[in-house]
Amino acid sequence: MKINTTVLSIQPLEGTNQFIVLMSIGTEREQFTFTIEQPNQEAFVVVGGDIRFGKFFRFNQHIAIEVSKLVGEIYQGKSVEFPADVGDFGTPEEAIAQQNPWQKQPENVA
C-alpha cells in the first residue's frame, strides 16, 4: 500500500545552515532537520537530512531525493509552493520489488 507523501513547509533555523522540514506521510506528520554544507566555498552545496530522516526513508530514496532538492531550492532563494508532493511512501517489500536487478552484460564481446 503506497502512502502519499508531502512537504508542508521548509523553514530556515536563523543563524545556522539548518532547515526544519515538516512533512505529511499519509495522515501522520513528521519533522526532520536538514543541513546545508558548502565544501571549501565550492560552487555546489551538499544537502543532508538528519539520521532519523535517512532511516525513515531508506527504502524510499525517491522521496529523500525530492525533499533534498526542495531544501536546496529554498537555500538558493527560489520560490517553492507548499504543500509539495514528493511521491508515494512504500513498504520495504514494495520498494525492493520495484528495484531493477542489474542486467548481466555479455562477456568477451569483441
C-alpha distances in whole Angstrom, upper triangle without the diagonal:
4,7,10,13,16,20,22,25,27,30,33,35,38,41,38,36,33,30,28,24,22,19,16,13,11,14,15,18,19,22,23,27,28,31,33,35,38,40,44,43,42,40,37,35,32,29,28,25,26,25,22,21,21,19,16,16,17,14,13,17,16,16,19,21,20,21,24,25,25,27,30,30,31,33,35,36,33,32,28,27,24,22,21,17,16,13,9,8,6,7,11,10,8,11,13,13,13,16,19,22,25,28,31,34,37,40,43,43,46
4,7,9,13,16,19,22,24,27,30,32,35,38,35,33,30,27,25,21,20,16,13,10,9,13,14,16,17,20,21,24,25,28,30,32,35,37,40,40,38,37,33,31,29,26,25,22,24,23,20,18,19,18,15,13,15,12,11,14,13,12,15,17,17,17,21,22,22,24,26,26,27,30,31,32,30,28,25,23,21,18,17,13,13,9,5,5,5,7,11,11,8,10,13,13,12,15,18,21,25,27,30,33,36,39,42,42,45
4,6,10,13,15,19,21,24,27,29,32,35,32,30,27,24,22,18,16,12,10,7,5,9,10,13,14,17,18,22,22,26,28,31,33,36,39,39,37,36,32,30,28,25,23,21,22,22,19,17,18,17,14,13,15,13,11,14,13,11,15,17,15,16,19,20,20,21,24,25,25,27,29,30,28,26,22,21,18,15,14,11,11,8,5,5,6,9,13,14,11,12,16,16,15,18,21,24,27,30,33,36,39,42,45,44,48
4,7,10,12,16,18,22,25,27,30,33,31,29,25,22,20,16,14,11,8,6,5,9,11,12,13,16,17,21,21,25,26,29,32,34,38,37,36,34,30,28,26,23,22,20,21,22,19,17,18,18,15,13,16,15,12,14,13,10,14,15,13,14,17,18,17,19,22,22,22,25,27,27,24,23,19,17,15,12,11,8,8,6,5,6,9,12,15,17,14,14,18,18,17,19,22,26,28,31,34,36,40,43,46,45,48
4,7,10,13,15,18,21,23,26,29,27,25,22,19,16,13,11,7,6,5,6,9,10,10,10,13,14,17,17,21,22,26,28,31,34,33,32,31,27,25,23,19,19,16,18,19,16,13,15,16,12,11,14,14,11,12,11,8,11,13,11,10,14,15,14,15,18,19,19,21,23,23,22,20,16,15,12,10,9,6,6,6,6,6,10,13,15,18,15,15,18,19,18,20,23,26,28,31,34,36,40,42,45,45,48
4,6,9,11,15,18,21,24,27,25,23,20,16,14,10,9,6,5,7,8,10,11,10,10,12,13,16,16,19,21,24,27,29,33,32,31,29,26,23,22,18,18,16,18,19,17,14,16,18,14,13,17,17,13,14,13,9,11,13,10,9,13,13,11,13,16,16,16,19,21,20,18,17,13,11,9,6,5,4,6,7,9,10,14,17,19,21,19,18,22,23,21,22,25,29,31,33,37,38,42,45,47,47,49
4,6,8,11,14,17,20,23,21,19,16,13,11,7,6,4,6,9,11,13,12,10,10,10,11,13,13,16,18,21,24,27,30,29,28,26,23,21,19,16,16,14,16,18,16,13,16,17,15,14,17,18,15,15,14,10,11,12,10,7,11,11,9,10,13,13,12,15,17,17,16,14,10,10,7,6,5,6,7,10,12,13,16,19,21,24,22,20,24,25,23,24,27,30,32,35,38,40,43,46,48,48,50
4,7,10,14,16,19,22,21,20,17,13,11,8,5,5,7,10,12,12,12,9,10,10,12,14,15,18,19,23,26,29,32,30,30,28,26,23,22,18,18,16,18,20,18,15,18,20,17,17,20,21,18,19,17,14,15,16,13,11,14,14,11,12,15,15,13,16,18,17,16,14,11,9,6,5,7,9,10,13,15,15,19,22,24,27,25,24,27,29,27,28,31,34,36,38,42,43,47,49,52,51,54
4,6,10,13,15,19,17,16,14,10,8,6,5,7,10,13,16,16,15,11,11,10,11,12,12,15,17,20,23,26,29,27,27,26,23,21,20,16,17,15,16,19,18,15,18,21,18,18,21,23,20,20,19,15,15,16,14,11,13,13,10,10,13,13,10,13,16,14,14,12,9,9,6,7,8,11,12,16,18,18,22,24,26,29,27,26,29,31,29,30,32,35,37,40,43,44,48,50,53,52,55
4,7,10,13,15,14,13,10,6,6,5,6,9,12,15,18,19,17,14,12,10,10,10,9,12,13,17,19,22,25,24,24,23,20,17,17,13,14,12,14,18,17,14,17,20,18,17,21,22,20,19,18,15,14,15,13,10,11,12,8,7,10,10,8,10,13,12,12,11,9,10,9,10,10,13,13,17,19,19,23,25,26,30,28,26,29,31,29,30,32,35,36,39,42,43,47,49,51,51,53
4,7,9,12,11,11,9,5,5,7,9,12,15,18,21,21,19,15,14,11,11,10,10,12,13,16,19,22,25,23,24,23,21,18,17,14,15,14,15,19,18,16,19,22,20,20,23,25,23,22,22,19,17,18,16,13,13,14,11,9,12,12,9,10,13,12,13,13,12,13,12,13,14,17,17,21,23,23,26,28,29,33,31,29,33,35,33,33,36,38,39,42,45,46,50,52,54,54,56
4,6,9,8,8,6,4,6,9,12,15,18,21,24,24,22,19,16,13,12,10,9,10,10,14,16,19,22,20,21,21,19,16,16,13,14,13,15,18,19,17,20,22,21,22,24,27,24,23,23,20,18,19,18,14,14,15,13,9,11,12,9,8,12,11,13,14,14,16,15,17,17,20,20,23,25,25,29,30,31,35,33,31,34,36,34,34,37,39,40,43,46,47,50,52,54,53,56
4,6,6,7,6,6,7,11,13,17,20,23,26,26,23,19,17,13,12,9,10,10,11,14,17,20,22,21,22,22,21,17,17,15,15,14,14,18,18,17,20,22,22,23,25,28,26,25,25,22,20,21,21,17,16,18,16,12,14,16,12,11,15,15,17,18,17,19,18,20,20,23,22,26,28,27,30,32,32,36,35,33,35,38,36,36,39,41,41,45,47,48,52,53,56,55,58
4,6,8,8,9,11,14,16,20,23,26,29,29,27,23,21,17,16,13,13,12,13,15,17,20,22,20,23,22,21,18,19,17,18,17,18,21,22,21,23,26,26,26,29,31,30,28,29,26,24,24,23,20,19,20,18,15,16,17,14,12,15,15,18,18,19,21,20,22,23,26,25,29,31,30,34,35,36,39,39,36,39,42,40,39,42,44,45,48,50,51,55,56,58,58,60
4,7,9,11,13,17,19,23,26,29,32,32,29,26,23,19,18,14,14,12,13,14,16,18,19,18,21,21,20,18,18,17,18,18,18,22,23,22,24,27,27,28,30,33,31,29,30,28,25,25,25,22,20,21,20,16,17,18,15,13,16,16,19,21,21,24,23,25,26,28,28,31,33,33,36,37,37,41,40,38,40,43,41,40,43,45,45,48,50,51,55,56,58,58,59
4,5,8,11,14,18,21,25,27,30,30,28,24,21,17,15,12,11,9,9,11,13,16,17,16,18,19,18,15,15,14,14,15,15,18,20,19,21,24,24,24,26,29,28,26,27,25,22,22,22,19,17,19,18,14,15,17,14,12,15,15,18,20,20,23,23,24,24,26,25,29,31,30,33,34,34,38,37,34,37,40,38,37,39,41,41,44,47,48,51,52,54,54,56
4,7,11,13,17,19,23,25,29,29,27,23,20,17,14,10,8,6,5,7,10,13,15,14,16,16,14,11,11,10,11,12,13,16,18,17,18,22,22,22,24,27,25,23,24,22,19,19,19,16,14,16,15,11,11,14,12,9,12,13,16,18,18,21,21,23,22,24,23,26,28,28,30,32,32,35,35,32,34,37,35,34,36,38,38,41,43,44,48,49,51,50,52
4,7,10,13,16,20,22,25,26,23,19,17,13,10,7,5,4,6,9,12,15,18,17,18,19,16,13,12,10,9,10,10,14,15,14,16,19,19,19,21,24,23,21,22,19,16,17,17,14,12,14,13,10,11,13,11,9,13,14,16,18,17,20,19,20,20,22,20,23,25,24,27,29,29,32,32,29,31,34,33,32,34,36,37,40,42,43,47,48,50,50,53
4,6,10,13,16,19,22,23,20,16,14,10,8,6,5,6,8,12,15,18,21,20,20,20,18,14,13,10,10,9,10,14,14,13,15,18,17,18,20,23,21,19,20,17,15,16,15,12,11,13,11,8,10,12,9,9,13,13,15,15,14,16,15,16,16,18,17,21,23,22,25,27,27,31,30,27,30,33,31,31,33,35,36,39,42,43,47,48,51,50,53
4,7,10,13,16,19,19,17,13,10,7,6,5,6,9,12,15,18,21,24,23,24,23,21,17,16,13,12,10,10,14,13,11,15,17,16,16,19,22,20,19,20,16,14,16,15,12,12,14,12,9,13,14,11,12,16,16,17,16,15,16,14,15,15,17,16,19,21,20,23,25,26,29,28,26,29,32,30,30,33,35,36,40,42,44,48,49,52,51,54
4,6,10,12,16,16,14,10,8,6,5,6,7,11,13,17,20,22,26,25,25,24,21,18,16,12,12,9,11,14,12,10,13,15,14,14,17,19,17,16,16,13,12,14,12,9,10,12,10,8,12,13,11,12,16,16,16,15,13,14,11,11,12,13,13,16,17,17,20,22,23,26,25,23,26,29,27,27,30,33,34,37,40,42,45,47,50,49,52
4,7,10,13,13,11,7,6,5,7,9,11,14,17,20,23,26,30,29,29,28,25,21,20,16,15,12,13,15,13,11,15,16,14,14,18,19,17,18,17,14,13,16,14,10,13,15,12,11,15,16,14,16,19,18,18,17,14,14,11,10,11,12,12,15,16,15,19,21,22,26,24,23,26,28,27,28,31,33,35,38,41,43,47,49,52,51,54
4,6,10,10,8,6,5,6,8,11,13,16,18,22,25,28,31,30,30,29,26,23,21,17,16,13,14,16,13,11,14,15,12,12,16,17,14,15,15,11,12,14,12,9,13,14,12,12,16,16,15,18,20,20,19,18,14,14,10,9,9,10,10,12,13,12,15,18,19,23,21,20,23,25,24,25,28,31,33,36,39,41,45,47,50,49,52
4,6,7,6,5,6,9,11,15,16,20,22,26,29,31,35,34,33,32,29,26,24,20,19,16,17,18,15,13,16,16,13,13,17,17,15,16,16,12,13,16,14,12,15,17,15,16,19,19,18,21,24,23,22,20,16,15,11,9,10,9,10,11,11,11,14,16,19,21,20,19,23,24,23,24,28,31,33,36,39,41,45,47,50,50,53
4,6,5,6,7,11,12,16,17,21,23,27,30,32,36,35,34,33,30,27,25,21,19,16,17,18,15,12,15,15,11,11,15,14,12,14,14,11,13,16,14,13,16,18,16,17,21,21,21,23,26,26,24,23,19,18,14,12,12,10,10,10,9,7,10,12,15,18,16,16,19,21,20,22,25,28,30,33,36,39,42,45,48,48,51
4,6,8,10,14,16,20,21,25,27,30,33,36,39,39,38,36,33,30,28,25,23,20,21,21,18,16,18,18,14,14,17,16,14,17,16,13,16,19,17,16,19,21,19,21,24,24,24,26,29,28,27,25,21,19,16,13,13,11,12,11,9,8,11,13,16,18,16,17,20,21,20,23,26,29,32,34,38,40,44,46,50,49,52
4,7,10,14,17,20,22,26,28,32,35,37,41,40,40,38,35,32,30,26,25,22,22,22,19,18,20,19,16,17,20,19,17,20,20,17,19,21,20,18,22,23,21,22,26,26,25,28,30,30,28,26,22,20,17,14,15,14,15,15,13,12,14,16,19,21,20,20,24,25,24,26,30,33,35,38,41,44,48,50,53,53,56
4,7,10,13,17,19,23,26,29,32,35,38,38,38,37,33,30,28,24,22,19,19,19,15,14,17,17,13,14,18,18,16,19,19,16,17,20,19,17,20,22,20,21,24,25,24,26,29,28,27,26,22,21,17,14,16,15,15,15,14,12,14,15,18,21,20,20,23,25,24,26,30,32,35,38,41,43,47,49,53,52,56
4,7,10,14,16,20,23,26,30,32,36,35,35,34,31,27,25,22,20,16,16,17,14,13,16,16,13,14,18,18,17,19,19,15,16,19,17,15,18,20,18,18,21,22,20,23,26,25,25,23,20,18,15,13,14,14,14,15,15,13,16,17,20,23,22,21,25,26,25,27,31,33,35,39,42,44,48,50,53,53,56
4,7,10,13,17,20,23,26,29,32,32,32,31,28,25,22,19,16,13,12,14,10,9,13,13,10,12,15,17,15,17,17,14,13,17,16,13,15,18,16,16,19,20,19,21,24,24,23,22,19,19,15,14,15,15,14,15,15,13,16,17,19,22,21,20,23,26,25,26,29,32,34,37,40,42,46,48,51,51,54
4,7,10,14,17,20,23,26,29,29,29,29,26,22,20,16,14,11,10,12,10,9,13,13,11,13,16,18,17,17,18,14,13,16,16,12,14,17,15,13,17,18,17,18,21,21,21,21,18,18,15,14,15,16,15,17,17,16,19,20,21,24,24,22,25,28,27,27,31,33,35,38,41,43,47,48,51,51,54
4,7,10,13,17,20,22,26,26,26,26,22,19,16,13,10,7,7,9,7,6,10,11,10,11,14,17,15,15,17,13,11,14,14,11,11,15,13,11,15,17,15,16,19,20,20,20,18,19,16,16,16,16,15,17,18,16,19,20,20,24,24,22,24,27,26,26,29,31,33,36,39,41,44,46,49,49,51
4,7,10,13,17,19,22,22,23,23,20,16,14,11,9,6,6,9,9,8,11,13,13,14,16,19,18,17,18,15,13,15,15,11,11,14,13,10,13,16,14,14,17,18,19,20,18,19,17,18,17,19,17,19,21,19,22,23,23,27,26,24,27,29,28,28,31,33,34,37,40,41,45,46,49,49,51
4,7,10,13,16,19,19,19,19,16,12,10,7,5,4,6,10,11,9,11,14,14,14,16,19,17,15,17,14,11,12,13,10,8,11,11,8,10,13,12,11,14,16,17,18,16,19,17,18,17,18,16,19,21,19,22,23,23,27,26,24,26,29,27,27,29,31,32,35,38,39,43,44,46,46,49
4,7,10,12,16,16,16,17,14,10,8,6,5,6,8,11,13,12,13,16,17,17,18,21,20,18,19,17,14,14,15,12,10,12,13,9,10,13,12,10,13,15,17,19,18,21,20,21,20,21,19,22,24,23,25,27,26,30,29,26,28,31,29,28,31,32,33,36,38,39,43,44,46,46,48
4,7,10,13,12,13,13,10,7,6,5,7,9,11,14,16,15,15,19,19,19,20,23,21,19,19,18,15,14,15,13,10,11,12,9,8,11,11,8,11,13,15,17,17,20,20,22,20,22,20,23,25,24,27,29,28,32,31,28,30,32,30,29,31,33,33,36,38,39,42,43,45,45,47
4,6,9,9,10,11,9,6,5,7,8,11,13,16,18,17,17,20,22,21,21,24,23,20,21,20,17,16,18,16,13,14,15,12,10,14,14,11,12,16,18,20,20,24,24,25,23,25,23,25,28,27,29,31,30,33,33,29,31,34,32,30,32,33,33,36,38,38,42,42,44,44,46
4,6,6,6,8,6,5,6,9,11,15,17,19,22,20,20,24,25,24,24,27,26,23,23,23,20,18,19,18,15,15,17,14,11,14,15,11,12,15,18,21,21,25,26,27,25,27,25,27,30,30,32,34,33,36,35,32,33,36,34,32,33,35,34,36,38,38,42,42,44,43,45
4,5,6,9,8,7,8,11,13,17,18,20,23,22,21,24,26,25,25,28,27,24,25,25,21,20,22,21,17,18,20,17,15,18,19,15,16,19,21,24,25,28,29,30,28,30,27,30,32,32,34,35,33,36,36,32,33,36,34,32,33,34,33,36,37,37,40,41,42,42,43
4,5,9,10,10,11,15,17,20,22,24,27,26,25,28,30,29,29,32,31,27,28,28,25,23,25,24,21,21,23,20,18,20,21,17,18,21,23,27,27,31,32,34,32,33,31,33,36,35,37,39,37,40,40,36,37,40,38,36,37,37,36,38,40,40,43,43,44,44,45
4,7,8,9,11,14,17,20,22,25,28,26,26,29,31,29,29,32,31,28,28,28,25,23,24,23,20,20,21,19,16,18,19,15,15,18,20,24,25,29,30,32,30,32,30,32,35,35,37,39,38,41,40,37,38,41,38,36,37,38,37,39,41,41,44,44,45,45,46
4,5,7,10,14,16,20,22,25,28,26,25,28,30,28,28,31,29,26,26,26,23,21,22,22,18,18,20,18,15,17,18,15,14,18,19,23,24,28,29,31,29,30,28,31,34,34,36,37,36,39,38,35,36,38,36,34,34,36,34,36,38,37,40,41,42,41,42
4,7,10,13,17,20,23,26,28,26,25,29,30,28,28,30,28,25,25,25,22,20,21,21,17,16,18,17,13,14,16,13,12,15,17,20,22,25,27,29,26,28,26,29,32,32,35,37,36,39,37,34,35,37,35,33,33,35,34,36,38,37,40,41,42,41,42
4,7,10,13,17,20,22,25,22,21,25,26,24,24,26,25,21,21,21,19,16,17,17,14,13,15,14,10,12,14,12,11,15,15,19,20,23,25,26,24,25,23,25,28,29,31,33,32,35,33,30,31,34,31,29,30,32,30,33,35,34,38,39,40,39,41
4,6,10,13,16,19,21,19,18,22,23,21,22,24,22,19,19,19,16,14,15,15,11,11,13,11,8,11,12,9,10,13,15,18,18,22,23,24,22,23,21,24,26,26,29,31,30,33,32,28,30,32,30,28,29,31,30,33,35,35,39,40,41,41,42
4,6,10,13,15,18,16,15,18,20,18,18,21,20,16,17,17,14,12,14,13,9,10,13,10,8,12,13,11,12,16,17,19,19,22,22,23,21,22,19,22,24,24,26,28,27,30,29,25,27,30,27,26,27,29,28,31,33,33,37,38,40,39,41
4,7,10,13,15,12,12,16,17,15,16,19,17,14,15,14,11,10,11,10,6,8,10,7,7,10,11,9,12,15,15,17,16,19,19,20,18,19,16,19,21,21,23,25,24,27,26,23,25,28,26,24,26,28,28,31,33,34,38,39,41,41,43
4,7,9,11,9,9,13,14,13,13,17,15,13,14,13,10,10,12,10,7,10,12,9,10,13,14,12,15,18,18,20,19,21,20,21,19,19,16,19,21,19,21,23,22,25,25,22,23,26,25,23,26,27,27,31,33,34,38,39,41,41,44
4,7,8,6,6,10,10,10,12,15,14,12,14,12,8,10,12,9,8,11,12,10,11,15,14,14,17,19,19,20,18,20,19,19,17,18,15,17,19,17,19,20,20,23,23,20,22,25,24,23,26,27,28,31,34,35,39,40,43,43,46
4,6,5,6,9,10,11,12,16,15,14,17,14,11,14,15,12,11,15,15,13,15,18,17,17,20,22,22,23,21,23,21,21,20,20,18,20,20,18,20,21,20,24,24,21,23,26,25,25,28,29,30,33,36,37,41,42,45,45,48
4,5,5,6,9,10,10,14,15,14,17,15,12,15,17,15,14,18,18,16,18,21,21,20,23,25,26,27,25,26,24,23,22,22,19,20,21,18,19,19,18,22,22,20,21,25,24,23,26,27,28,32,34,36,40,41,43,44,47
4,5,5,6,9,10,13,13,14,16,14,12,15,17,14,14,18,18,16,19,22,21,21,24,26,26,27,24,25,23,22,21,20,18,19,19,16,17,17,16,20,21,19,20,24,23,23,26,28,29,33,35,37,41,42,45,45,48
4,5,5,6,8,11,11,11,13,11,8,11,13,10,11,14,15,13,16,18,18,18,22,23,23,23,21,22,19,19,17,17,14,15,16,13,15,16,15,19,19,17,19,22,21,21,24,26,27,31,33,35,39,40,43,44,46
4,6,5,6,9,10,9,12,11,8,11,13,11,11,15,16,15,17,20,20,20,23,25,25,25,23,24,22,21,19,19,15,16,16,14,15,15,14,18,18,15,17,20,19,18,21,23,24,28,30,32,36,37,40,40,43
4,6,5,8,10,10,14,12,10,14,16,14,15,18,19,18,20,23,23,23,26,28,28,28,25,26,24,23,21,20,17,17,16,13,14,13,12,15,16,14,16,19,19,18,22,23,24,28,30,33,36,38,41,41,44
4,6,8,8,10,12,10,9,13,14,13,14,17,18,17,20,22,22,23,26,27,27,27,23,24,21,20,19,17,14,14,13,10,11,11,11,15,15,13,15,18,18,18,22,23,25,29,31,34,38,39,42,43,46
4,5,5,6,9,7,6,10,11,11,12,15,16,16,18,20,21,22,24,26,25,25,22,22,20,19,17,15,12,12,11,8,9,10,10,13,13,11,13,16,15,15,18,20,22,26,28,31,34,36,39,39,43
4,6,6,10,10,8,11,13,13,14,17,18,18,20,22,23,24,26,28,27,28,25,26,24,22,20,18,15,14,14,11,11,10,9,12,13,10,11,14,14,13,17,18,20,23,26,28,32,33,36,37,40
4,6,9,9,9,12,14,14,15,18,19,20,22,24,25,26,28,30,29,29,26,26,24,23,20,18,14,13,11,9,8,7,6,9,9,6,8,11,10,10,14,15,18,21,24,26,30,32,35,35,39
4,5,6,7,9,10,11,13,15,16,17,19,21,22,23,25,27,25,25,22,22,21,19,17,14,11,9,8,6,7,8,8,11,10,7,10,12,11,11,14,17,19,22,25,27,31,33,36,36,39
4,5,5,6,9,10,10,12,14,15,16,18,20,21,23,25,23,24,21,22,21,19,17,15,11,10,11,10,10,12,11,14,13,9,11,14,12,11,14,16,18,21,24,26,30,32,34,34,37
4,6,5,6,9,10,11,13,15,16,17,19,20,21,23,21,22,19,19,19,17,14,12,8,7,9,9,10,13,13,15,13,10,13,14,11,11,14,17,18,21,24,26,30,32,35,34,37
4,5,5,6,9,10,11,12,14,15,17,18,20,21,20,20,16,17,16,14,11,9,6,6,8,7,10,13,13,16,14,12,15,16,14,15,17,20,22,25,28,30,34,36,39,38,41
4,6,5,6,9,10,11,12,14,16,17,18,20,19,20,17,18,17,16,13,12,8,10,11,10,13,15,14,18,16,13,16,18,16,16,19,21,22,25,28,30,34,36,38,38,41
4,6,5,6,9,10,11,12,15,15,17,19,17,18,16,17,17,17,13,12,9,10,13,13,15,17,17,20,18,15,17,19,17,16,18,21,21,24,27,28,32,34,37,36,39
4,5,5,6,9,10,11,13,14,15,17,15,15,12,14,13,13,10,9,6,8,11,12,15,18,18,21,19,16,19,21,18,18,20,23,24,26,30,31,35,37,39,38,41
4,5,5,6,9,10,11,12,14,16,14,14,12,13,12,12,9,9,7,10,12,13,16,18,19,22,20,18,21,23,20,20,23,25,27,29,32,34,38,40,42,41,44
4,5,5,6,9,10,11,12,14,14,15,13,15,15,15,12,13,10,13,16,16,18,21,21,24,22,19,22,24,21,21,23,26,26,29,32,33,37,38,41,40,43
4,6,5,6,9,10,11,13,11,12,11,13,14,14,11,12,10,13,16,17,20,23,23,26,24,21,23,25,22,22,23,26,27,29,32,33,36,38,41,40,42
4,5,5,6,9,10,11,9,10,7,10,10,11,9,11,9,13,16,17,20,23,24,27,25,22,25,27,24,24,26,29,30,32,35,36,40,42,44,43,45
4,5,5,6,9,10,10,11,9,12,12,13,12,14,12,16,19,19,22,24,25,28,26,24,27,29,26,26,28,31,31,34,37,38,41,43,45,45,47
4,5,5,6,9,9,11,10,14,15,16,14,16,14,18,21,21,24,27,27,30,28,25,28,30,27,26,28,31,31,33,36,37,40,42,44,43,45
4,5,5,6,5,7,7,11,13,15,12,15,14,18,21,22,25,28,29,31,29,27,29,31,28,28,29,32,32,35,38,38,42,44,45,44,46
4,5,5,5,7,7,10,12,14,13,16,15,19,22,23,26,29,30,33,31,28,31,33,30,30,32,35,35,38,41,41,45,47,49,48,50
4,5,7,10,11,14,15,17,16,19,18,21,25,25,28,31,31,34,32,30,32,34,32,31,33,35,36,38,41,41,45,46,48,48,49
4,6,9,11,15,16,19,17,20,19,23,26,27,30,33,33,36,34,31,34,36,33,32,34,36,36,38,41,41,45,46,48,47,48
4,7,9,13,15,17,16,20,20,23,27,28,31,34,35,38,35,33,36,37,35,34,36,39,39,41,44,44,48,49,51,50,52
4,6,10,13,15,14,17,17,21,24,26,29,32,33,36,34,31,34,35,32,32,34,37,37,39,42,42,46,48,50,48,50
4,7,10,12,12,15,16,20,23,25,28,32,33,36,33,31,34,35,32,33,34,37,38,40,43,44,47,49,51,50,52
4,6,9,8,11,13,16,20,21,25,28,30,32,30,28,31,32,29,30,32,35,36,38,41,42,46,48,50,49,51
4,6,6,10,12,15,19,21,24,28,29,32,29,28,31,32,29,30,32,36,37,39,42,43,47,49,52,50,52
3,5,8,11,14,17,18,22,25,27,30,27,26,30,31,28,29,32,35,37,39,42,44,47,50,52,51,53
4,7,9,12,14,16,20,23,25,27,25,24,28,29,26,28,30,34,35,38,41,43,46,49,52,50,53
4,6,9,12,14,18,21,23,25,23,21,25,26,23,25,27,30,32,34,38,39,43,45,48,47,49
4,6,9,11,15,18,20,22,19,18,22,23,20,22,24,27,29,32,35,37,40,43,46,45,47
4,7,9,12,16,18,20,17,15,19,20,17,18,21,24,26,28,32,34,37,40,42,41,44
4,7,9,13,15,17,14,12,16,17,14,16,18,22,24,26,30,32,35,38,41,40,43
4,6,10,12,14,11,10,14,14,12,15,18,21,24,26,30,32,35,38,41,40,44
4,7,9,12,9,9,13,14,12,14,18,21,23,26,29,32,35,38,41,41,44
4,7,8,6,6,10,10,10,12,16,18,21,24,27,30,34,36,39,39,43
4,5,5,6,9,10,11,13,16,18,22,24,27,30,34,36,39,40,43
4,5,5,6,9,10,11,15,16,19,22,25,28,31,33,37,37,40
4,5,5,6,9,10,14,15,18,21,23,27,30,32,36,36,40
4,5,5,6,9,12,14,18,20,23,26,30,32,36,35,39
4,5,5,7,10,12,16,18,21,24,28,30,34,33,37
4,5,5,9,10,13,16,19,22,25,27,31,31,35
4,6,8,10,13,16,18,22,25,27,31,31,34
4,6,9,13,15,18,21,24,27,30,30,33
4,6,9,12,15,18,21,24,27,27,30
4,6,8,12,14,18,20,24,23,27
4,6,9,12,15,18,21,21,25
4,6,9,12,15,18,18,22
4,6,9,12,16,15,19
4,7,9,12,13,16
4,6,9,9,13
4,7,6,10
4,6,9
4,6
4
